[in-house]
């Protein structure tokens, strides 16, 4: 019997705080993954992006004016 193994890669999100300017775009686009911290900068409070939020996380990354969001 042949076995087929599928590797499921989970999307991860990270915000480079030294690049973030605190514009608030990412949490407004994808509040299930991003929020603003006490310093007024964005963080990915949910580093493992839920599958149903991947498109919004990508939109948030593309909308970031400083390209501070890293998705992998």
CORZI-V984744 format. One record per residue. N is the residue number from 1. D_FIRST is the distance of its C-alpha to the first C-alpha in Angstrom with 2 decimals. Layout:
n=N d_first=D_FIRST
n=N d_first=D_FIRST
//
This chain:
n=1 d_first=0.00
n=2 d_first=3.80
n=3 d_first=6.50
n=4 d_first=9.88
n=5 d_first=12.89
n=6 d_first=16.19
n=7 d_first=19.39
n=8 d_first=22.13
n=9 d_first=25.49
n=10 d_first=28.39
n=11 d_first=31.73
n=12 d_first=34.49
n=13 d_first=38.21
n=14 d_first=41.18
n=15 d_first=44.83
n=16 d_first=46.92
n=17 d_first=50.05
n=18 d_first=52.27
n=19 d_first=51.55
n=20 d_first=51.65
n=21 d_first=55.02
n=22 d_first=54.49
n=23 d_first=54.71
n=24 d_first=52.54
n=25 d_first=50.45
n=26 d_first=47.03
n=27 d_first=47.64
n=28 d_first=49.28
n=29 d_first=46.19
n=30 d_first=43.47
n=31 d_first=45.10
n=32 d_first=41.82
n=33 d_first=41.20
n=34 d_first=44.63
n=35 d_first=48.05
n=36 d_first=51.34
n=37 d_first=52.29
n=38 d_first=55.74
n=39 d_first=56.60
n=40 d_first=56.03
n=41 d_first=52.96
n=42 d_first=49.46
n=43 d_first=46.62
n=44 d_first=42.96
n=45 d_first=43.17
n=46 d_first=39.50
n=47 d_first=37.78
n=48 d_first=34.30
n=49 d_first=34.77
n=50 d_first=33.35
n=51 d_first=31.07
n=52 d_first=33.70
n=53 d_first=36.36
n=54 d_first=34.78
n=55 d_first=36.73
n=56 d_first=39.95
n=57 d_first=39.40
n=58 d_first=38.99
n=59 d_first=42.15
n=60 d_first=43.98
n=61 d_first=43.05
n=62 d_first=44.19
n=63 d_first=47.39
n=64 d_first=48.33
n=65 d_first=51.53
n=66 d_first=51.02
n=67 d_first=47.24
n=68 d_first=47.05
n=69 d_first=43.68
n=70 d_first=40.62
n=71 d_first=37.20
n=72 d_first=34.07
//
